[in-house]
Amino acid sequence: MRIAIGSDHAGFELKGKLVAFLKEQGLEVVDCGCNGPESVHYPVYGKAVAEKVQKGEVDFGLLICFTGIGMSMVANRYPGVRAALCRSCDEAFMTRQHNDANILVLGAKYTFETDAYPIAMTFLKTPFSGGERHALRIKMIEKE
């Protein structure tokens, strides 16, 4: 499984820990930045991850900013991207199963490192249910 990950400066520390964790799990990680704790503009990194997911260059994306809200707003502007801000394993499970979300967004302010690992793994391991009503709703989201 190939995952693109990106963050702004507020998510930089958590991103580094998640990159190491995901690699330990045997996953291929594409780090799209940022590359340090200096202040940066989150849309640059949200766009980089969203485009990789949109183009099918990776299986999933993972974005981190201070609250997770900004990255969610950026990623969801791209057709075919369904980014979900999750603060629990239950939310990660449900958004994969029902919404076929393809980008997990975390808020560094609200997500402890010890919670980020199981949330990420729940998101990555949960399949989309494929249920007819859920597939219909996803098609409705994609229509302009």
URZI-V991911 format. One record per run of one state. SS is the DSSP state (H for helix, E for strand, C for the rest). FROM is the first residue (numbers start at 1). LEN is the number of residues. Records with the same first field share a line. If there is no record, write none. Layout:
# URZI-V991911
SS=FROM-LEN ; FROM-LEN
This chain:
# URZI-V991911
C=1-1 ; 8-1 ; 25-3 ; 32-10 ; 55-5 ; 66-3 ; 76-7 ; 86-3 ; 100-3 ; 108-5 ; 126-6 ; 143-2
E=2-6 ; 28-4 ; 60-6 ; 83-3 ; 103-5
H=9-16 ; 42-13 ; 69-7 ; 89-11 ; 113-13 ; 132-11
